[in-house]
Amino acid sequence: MKTGKIIAIVSAVVITIAIGYGYKIYNDIFSANTQFQNDEVYVYIPTDATYPQVITIVEPFVKSVDKFDLVANKSGYPDKIKSGRFLFKKDMSSFDMIRALRQNIPVRLSFNNQETLEKLASRISNQLEPDSLALLTVFKDSTFLKENQLDEPNLISLFIPNTYEFYWNISAEKFRDKMIKEYRVFWNPERIAKAAALGLTPLQVSTLASIVHKETVKSDERPKVAGVYLNRLKMGMKLDADPTVIFAVKKQKGDFDTVIKRVLYEDLEIESPYNTYKYAGLPPGPIAMPDISAIDAVLNPEKHNYIYFCASVTQFGYHEFAKNLKEHEQNRRKYVKWINQQGISR
């Protein structure tokens, strides 16, 4: 066989091998390499994760870890790991997944109606990387509280219920600092002026709003209820708010999961600064996290002469309002009769 022919054959073989190898490399990099059925999944890479930890995290979603590892190393990913929340889409290639692991996707975090700081921290930790303990530690930091004129009883006022965007891997301290910024944005000059016109500070407004929030779920009734409590405060009357007693009972028991549908006479004697049947004025802080409609109801109360209200037995969820004790007693008797008929003892 002539030398030229041999060279041609060898060249053809080499080219064929090169093409085959090139196709394999191309296939390893760009062919679909996922193994989940949903259209997309989120992958969470913790702060300071090592490359072996990343492999363990992504393995359940990857068809061939070897292909993923090849692309990761070729792209220098093991030396540039980014923590956060990342989106994998069905039929992504290894190349696409590595690229996705460089694009941190924010979390839309919502919270409302939390009764305690501990419950709030738990809710946040279920959606972001920091755990409850880390969050509570930075929330209750004495320097932070002093700088922002807060204390533990009114600290929950800082968190305005809404939907926010955070990166999943945000630190507990940065989360807290973002919330204080949001708080200051919420308490704009207009709201502060309205609070001052009522003779209240923003923190006091939040405390009263938490009571209004617990008294009625009907947002259209909240300005009317707020008007009642503001009338009582102006007259020097005790607030006599059942939700504050319920909070005091739960706090004393250390169990905020207790469901209390009826306040008993014995509850009214509980020794607690939150018991507004015993102590005049506002309690030390909010009894729950008031939502924005409750805060704005206090800032924009309905003006009237009502000083009493009682749950309605004809318009469930709403209340009957009274200007004097005689009218209120009639409403109260109707409610007590109804609640006894329902067999509600606690």
Backbone hydrogen bonds, N-H to C=O, Kabsch-Sander energy under -0.5 kcal/mol:
donor,donor_aa,acceptor,acceptor_aa,energy
6,I,2,K,-2.1
7,I,3,T,-2.6
8,A,4,G,-2.1
9,I,5,K,-2.5
10,V,6,I,-2.8
11,S,7,I,-2.8
12,A,8,A,-2.4
13,V,9,I,-2.4
14,V,10,V,-2.8
15,I,11,S,-2.9
16,T,12,A,-2.5
17,I,13,V,-2.8
18,A,14,V,-2.8
19,I,15,I,-3.0
20,G,16,T,-2.7
21,Y,17,I,-3.0
22,G,18,A,-3.1
23,Y,19,I,-2.8
24,K,20,G,-2.2
25,I,21,Y,-2.7
26,Y,22,G,-2.8
27,N,23,Y,-3.0
28,D,24,K,-2.8
29,I,25,I,-2.1
30,F,26,Y,-3.1
31,S,27,N,-1.9
33,N,92,M,-3.3
35,Q,61,F,-1.8
41,V,88,F,-2.7
43,V,86,F,-3.2
45,I,43,V,-0.6
45,I,84,G,-2.8
49,A,46,P,-1.5
54,V,50,T,-2.1
55,I,51,Y,-2.4
56,T,52,P,-2.0
57,I,53,Q,-2.1
58,V,54,V,-2.7
59,E,55,I,-1.8
61,F,58,V,-2.0
62,V,58,V,-0.7
62,V,59,E,-1.2
63,K,33,N,-1.9
65,V,63,K,-0.5
68,F,64,S,-1.8
69,D,65,V,-3.0
70,L,66,D,-2.3
71,V,67,K,-2.1
72,A,68,F,-2.6
73,N,69,D,-2.4
74,K,70,L,-2.3
75,S,71,V,-1.9
76,G,73,N,-0.8
77,Y,72,A,-2.4
79,D,76,G,-1.0
80,K,77,Y,-2.3
84,G,45,I,-2.5
86,F,43,V,-3.0
88,F,41,V,-3.1
88,F,86,F,-0.6
90,K,39,D,-2.8
92,M,89,K,-1.5
94,S,31,S,-0.6
95,F,29,I,-2.0
97,M,93,S,-2.3
98,I,94,S,-2.4
99,R,95,F,-2.1
100,A,96,D,-2.4
101,L,97,M,-1.9
102,R,99,R,-1.4
103,Q,100,A,-1.9
104,N,102,R,-0.6
105,I,85,R,-3.6
107,V,166,F,-4.1
109,L,107,V,-0.9
109,L,164,Y,-3.0
111,F,162,N,-1.1
113,N,289,M,-0.7
120,L,116,T,-1.9
121,A,117,L,-2.7
122,S,118,E,-2.0
123,R,119,K,-2.2
124,I,120,L,-2.6
125,S,121,A,-2.6
126,N,122,S,-1.1
127,Q,124,I,-1.9
128,L,124,I,-1.8
129,E,168,W,-3.0
135,L,131,D,-2.1
136,L,132,S,-2.9
137,T,133,L,-2.3
138,V,134,A,-1.7
139,F,135,L,-2.4
140,K,136,L,-2.4
141,D,138,V,-0.6
145,L,141,D,-2.5
146,K,142,S,-2.4
147,E,143,T,-2.5
148,N,144,F,-1.5
149,Q,146,K,-1.2
150,L,145,L,-2.9
154,N,151,D,-0.6
155,L,151,D,-0.9
155,L,152,E,-0.7
157,S,154,N,-1.6
158,L,155,L,-1.9
159,F,156,I,-1.3
160,I,158,L,-0.9
162,N,111,F,-0.6
164,Y,109,L,-3.2
164,Y,162,N,-0.5
166,F,107,V,-2.3
166,F,164,Y,-0.5
168,W,105,I,-0.5
170,I,167,Y,-2.1
175,F,171,S,-2.2
176,R,172,A,-2.3
177,D,173,E,-2.4
178,K,174,K,-2.1
179,M,175,F,-2.0
180,I,176,R,-1.9
181,K,177,D,-1.5
182,E,178,K,-2.2
183,Y,179,M,-2.3
184,R,180,I,-1.9
185,V,181,K,-1.9
186,F,182,E,-2.5
187,W,183,Y,-2.5
188,N,186,F,-2.2
192,I,188,N,-2.5
193,A,189,P,-2.3
194,K,190,E,-2.0
195,A,191,R,-2.3
196,A,192,I,-2.4
197,A,193,A,-2.0
198,L,194,K,-0.9
198,L,195,A,-0.8
199,G,196,A,-1.4
200,L,195,A,-2.7
205,V,201,T,-2.5
206,S,202,P,-2.2
207,T,203,L,-1.9
208,L,204,Q,-2.6
209,A,205,V,-2.9
210,S,206,S,-1.8
211,I,207,T,-1.1
212,V,208,L,-2.2
213,H,209,A,-3.0
214,K,210,S,-1.7
215,E,211,I,-2.0
216,T,212,V,-1.7
219,S,217,V,-0.8
221,E,218,K,-1.4
222,R,218,K,-0.9
224,K,221,E,-0.7
225,V,221,E,-2.0
226,A,222,R,-2.9
227,G,223,P,-1.7
228,V,224,K,-1.5
229,Y,225,V,-1.9
230,L,226,A,-2.4
231,N,227,G,-2.1
232,R,228,V,-2.2
233,L,229,Y,-2.4
234,K,230,L,-2.3
235,M,231,N,-1.8
236,G,232,R,-0.8
236,G,233,L,-0.8
237,M,232,R,-2.3
240,D,276,T,-1.8
242,D,240,D,-0.6
244,T,241,A,-1.0
245,V,241,A,-1.1
245,V,242,D,-0.5
246,I,242,D,-2.4
247,F,243,P,-2.1
248,A,244,T,-2.1
249,V,245,V,-2.6
250,K,246,I,-2.4
251,K,247,F,-2.8
252,Q,248,A,-2.4
253,K,249,V,-2.1
254,G,250,K,-1.4
255,D,250,K,-1.8
258,T,255,D,-0.8
260,I,258,T,-0.6
261,K,259,V,-0.6
261,K,346,R,-1.6
262,R,346,R,-1.0
267,D,264,L,-0.8
268,L,264,L,-1.0
268,L,265,Y,-0.6
269,E,266,E,-1.1
270,I,267,D,-1.8
272,S,270,I,-1.1
275,N,272,S,-1.8
276,T,274,Y,-1.3
278,K,275,N,-1.4
279,Y,275,N,-2.1
289,M,114,Q,-1.7
294,A,291,D,-0.6
295,I,291,D,-2.0
296,D,292,I,-2.9
297,A,293,S,-1.3
298,V,294,A,-1.7
299,L,295,I,-2.0
300,N,296,D,-1.6
302,E,223,P,-2.2
304,H,302,E,-0.6
307,I,322,A,-2.0
308,Y,322,A,-1.8
310,C,320,E,-2.2
312,S,318,Y,-2.5
316,F,314,T,-0.6
318,Y,315,Q,-2.4
320,E,310,C,-3.6
322,A,308,Y,-2.4
328,H,324,N,-2.0
329,E,325,L,-2.5
330,Q,326,K,-1.5
331,N,327,E,-1.9
332,R,328,H,-2.9
333,R,329,E,-2.3
334,K,330,Q,-1.6
335,Y,331,N,-1.8
336,V,332,R,-2.9
337,K,333,R,-2.3
338,W,334,K,-2.0
339,I,335,Y,-2.8
340,N,336,V,-2.1
341,Q,337,K,-1.8
342,Q,338,W,-1.3
343,G,340,N,-1.0
344,I,339,I,-1.8
345,S,343,G,-0.8
